[in-house]
Amino acid sequence: MRIIVFRMRAALKGRMGDAGMSTSEYAMGTIAACAFAAVLYKVVTSDVVSTALQSTIGKALDVPF
């Protein structure tokens, strides 16, 4: 039993040193998320994707039930 407790403490000891992200890491994550959202918005609103979506939705609505 004592060996199990010792191993559990040793395993958790390495994880307790880093409590979480710092402010700069949050800022970089936010900037990356905004950049990804901007790229995704440009792709979805492009003419090619818009035409493809309209075509797909039009075909789906024309299917007889």
C-alpha positions as CSV (number, residue, x, y, z in Angstrom):
1,M,0.0,0.0,0.0
2,R,2.8,2.4,0.9
3,I,4.4,1.9,-2.6
4,I,1.2,2.8,-4.3
5,V,0.9,6.0,-2.3
6,F,4.5,6.9,-3.1
7,R,4.0,6.3,-6.8
8,M,0.9,8.4,-6.9
9,R,2.6,11.3,-5.1
10,A,5.5,11.0,-7.5
11,A,3.2,11.0,-10.5
12,L,1.2,14.0,-9.3
13,K,4.3,16.0,-8.2
14,G,5.3,16.8,-11.8
15,R,1.8,18.0,-12.6
16,M,1.5,20.5,-9.8
17,G,4.3,22.7,-11.0
18,D,2.3,24.2,-13.9
19,A,-1.0,25.5,-12.6
20,G,-2.3,26.9,-15.9
21,M,-1.8,29.3,-18.7
22,S,-0.4,32.7,-18.2
23,T,-1.9,35.9,-19.5
24,S,0.4,36.0,-22.6
25,E,-0.7,32.4,-23.5
26,Y,-4.3,33.4,-23.2
27,A,-3.6,36.4,-25.5
28,M,-1.9,34.2,-28.1
29,G,-4.7,31.7,-28.0
30,T,-7.3,34.4,-28.5
31,I,-5.3,35.9,-31.4
32,A,-5.0,32.5,-33.0
33,A,-8.7,31.8,-32.6
34,C,-9.6,35.2,-34.1
35,A,-7.3,34.7,-37.0
36,F,-8.8,31.2,-37.7
37,A,-12.3,32.7,-37.5
38,A,-11.4,35.4,-40.0
39,V,-10.0,32.9,-42.5
40,L,-13.0,30.6,-42.0
41,Y,-15.4,33.5,-42.6
42,K,-13.5,34.5,-45.8
43,V,-13.7,30.9,-47.1
44,V,-17.4,30.4,-46.3
45,T,-18.4,33.7,-47.8
46,S,-16.4,33.2,-51.0
47,D,-18.3,32.8,-54.3
48,V,-17.2,29.2,-54.8
49,V,-18.3,28.0,-51.4
50,S,-21.5,30.1,-51.5
51,T,-22.5,28.7,-54.9
52,A,-21.8,25.1,-53.7
53,L,-23.9,25.6,-50.6
54,Q,-26.8,27.1,-52.5
55,S,-26.6,24.2,-55.0
56,T,-26.5,21.6,-52.3
57,I,-29.4,23.1,-50.3
58,G,-31.4,23.6,-53.5
59,K,-31.0,19.9,-54.4
60,A,-31.9,18.8,-50.9
61,L,-35.1,20.9,-51.0
62,D,-36.1,19.5,-54.4
63,V,-36.1,15.9,-53.3
64,P,-39.6,14.4,-53.4
65,F,-40.8,12.7,-50.2
